[in-house]
Amino acid sequence: MYKKATVKELIRVEPKLLGRDVEKSVFDSLRLQFEGKIIKDLGMVLKVENIDEIGEGTIEPEDAGVHYPVTYKLFSYEPELHEVIQGEVTDVTEFGAFIRIGPIEGLCHISQIMDDYVNFDEKQEMLVGKDGSKTLKTGDVVRARITAVSMKEESDNKVNLTMRQPTLGKLEWIEEEIEEIEEDEEEE
């Protein structure tokens, strides 16, 4: 889920960023410290949007930087458990498919791709259902549900996905599923 947040905290501005307009120095410092990083309770910070308020800067002993109390707004993304997402398949391997969801990738294990036995076709780099009617390859757009999230401030982040529920999967599969339901309703 994408989030906008207002944050108030003490920000250290490095000496190399000093000597210019204070707001520009603080803004550049915020961008360097937070953009592209994962922050607890906020997720991955995509952008520091603006600064609302900058207080009086202080200098601490044996630190050449200046510390400012700052209130600022940022934009972030944090995947939520059970959230339904739509994304693009970025890679297909023998153990599943990697799917781009916002600024990160999630993994849909081969056992969670479809309600059918799935084979990896190495030559064509795609996953193929046992009956051959369903295939999944790089570039396909899919809808999936998030089943597990492990976001840490380090780089070892995991987002697990499933497509084995009604109205989930490759968009073409979903359209076919809806058409079948509508045909069954017409027959009744």
C-alpha positions in Angstrom: 0.0 0.0 0.0 1.3 3.4 -0.9 1.4 5.9 2.0 1.9 9.5 2.7 3.3 10.4 6.1 4.3 13.4 8.1 7.5 12.8 10.1 9.0 14.9 12.8 12.6 14.1 13.9 16.1 15.4 14.4 18.1 15.4 11.1 21.8 15.5 10.9 23.1 17.6 7.9 26.6 16.6 6.9 29.3 19.3 6.7 29.6 18.9 2.9 26.0 19.9 2.6 26.4 23.1 4.7 27.2 26.6 3.4 24.1 27.0 1.2 20.5 27.7 1.9 19.4 25.8 5.0 16.2 24.4 3.5 18.1 23.0 0.5 20.8 21.5 2.7 18.2 19.8 5.0 16.1 18.6 2.0 19.2 17.1 0.3 20.2 15.5 3.6 16.7 14.0 4.0 16.8 12.6 0.4 20.2 11.0 0.9 19.2 9.5 4.3 15.8 8.1 3.4 15.0 7.7 -0.3 15.2 4.1 -1.4 15.6 2.9 2.2 13.2 0.8 4.2 11.9 2.4 7.4 10.0 0.5 10.1 6.3 1.2 10.0 6.6 3.1 6.7 8.1 0.6 4.3 10.3 1.7 1.4 10.6 5.5 1.1 10.1 6.5 -2.5 10.3 10.2 -2.2 10.8 13.0 0.4 8.0 15.3 -0.8 8.6 18.6 1.1 9.6 20.1 4.4 6.9 21.7 6.6 9.2 23.1 9.3 12.8 23.4 10.2 13.8 24.4 13.7 17.0 26.0 15.1 20.1 23.9 14.3 22.4 22.7 17.0 26.0 21.4 17.0 27.0 18.5 19.2 30.5 18.0 20.6 32.9 16.2 18.3 30.4 16.2 15.4 31.0 18.6 12.5 27.4 18.2 11.3 24.4 20.4 12.3 21.3 18.8 13.8 17.9 20.3 12.9 14.5 19.4 14.2 12.5 18.9 11.0 8.9 18.2 10.1 8.6 16.7 6.6 6.3 14.7 4.3 7.3 11.6 2.5 5.8 9.0 0.2 6.4 5.3 0.7 5.3 1.8 -0.2 4.7 -1.0 2.3 3.2 -4.3 1.1 0.4 -5.5 3.4 -0.5 -9.0 4.3 -3.6 -10.2 2.2 -3.4 -7.2 0.0 -4.4 -7.9 -3.7 -1.9 -6.5 -6.1 -1.5 -6.2 -9.8 2.0 -6.5 -11.3 4.2 -7.6 -14.1 6.2 -10.8 -14.2 9.9 -9.8 -14.4 11.5 -13.3 -14.3 10.4 -16.9 -14.5 12.5 -19.7 -12.9 12.1 -23.4 -12.2 10.9 -22.5 -8.7 8.4 -19.7 -9.5 7.8 -16.2 -10.9 9.1 -12.9 -9.7 6.5 -10.1 -9.9 7.1 -6.4 -9.8 4.7 -4.8 -7.3 5.4 -1.1 -7.0 9.1 -0.5 -6.2 9.8 -4.1 -5.1 9.5 -7.6 -6.3 7.5 -10.5 -4.8 7.9 -14.2 -5.4 5.0 -16.5 -6.4 6.3 -20.0 -5.8 5.6 -22.5 -8.5 3.1 -24.3 -6.2 1.1 -21.0 -5.9 0.9 -20.2 -9.6 -2.3 -22.1 -10.5 -4.5 -25.1 -9.5 -2.7 -27.5 -11.8 0.7 -29.2 -12.0 3.2 -26.7 -13.4 6.3 -27.4 -15.4 9.1 -25.0 -16.2 9.8 -24.8 -19.9 13.5 -23.8 -19.9 13.7 -23.4 -23.7 10.9 -20.8 -23.8 11.5 -19.5 -20.3 7.9 -20.0 -19.2 5.8 -21.9 -16.7 3.2 -24.2 -18.3 0.2 -25.9 -16.7 -0.1 -29.7 -17.1 -3.0 -29.4 -19.6 -1.0 -26.8 -21.6 -3.7 -24.2 -21.7 -2.2 -21.8 -19.2 1.3 -20.3 -19.5 3.2 -17.7 -17.6 6.2 -15.8 -18.9 8.1 -12.5 -18.4 6.0 -9.5 -19.3 2.7 -11.0 -18.3 0.4 -8.9 -16.1 -1.0 -10.8 -13.1 -3.2 -10.2 -10.1 -2.0 -11.9 -6.9 -2.5 -11.8 -3.1 0.3 -11.1 -0.6 0.7 -14.1 1.7 3.8 -13.2 3.6 5.9 -10.0 4.2 9.3 -9.6 5.7 10.6 -6.1 5.3 13.7 -5.2 7.2 16.0 -2.2 7.1 18.7 -4.5 5.6 18.4 -5.8 2.1 17.0 -9.3 2.9 13.3 -8.5 2.2 10.7 -11.1 1.1 7.2 -10.8 -0.2 5.4 -14.0 -1.0 2.5 -14.2 -3.3 -0.3 -16.6 -4.4 -2.4 -16.8 -7.5 -4.3 -19.9 -6.5 -7.6 -18.3 -5.6 -10.6 -17.2 -7.6 -10.1 -14.0 -9.6 -6.3 -14.2 -9.2 -3.7 -15.1 -11.8 -2.7 -13.9 -15.2 -5.3 -11.3 -16.4 -6.2 -13.5 -19.4 -7.0 -16.4 -17.0 -9.3 -14.2 -14.9 -11.2 -13.0 -18.0 -11.7 -16.7 -19.1 -12.9 -17.6 -15.6 -15.4 -14.8 -15.6 -16.7 -15.8 -19.1 -17.2 -19.4 -17.9 -19.1 -18.2 -14.9 -21.3 -16.0 -17.0 -22.0 -18.9 -19.5 -22.9 -21.2 -16.6 -25.4 -18.6 -15.3 -27.0 -18.2 -18.7 -27.5 -22.0 -19.0 -29.3 -22.1 -15.7 
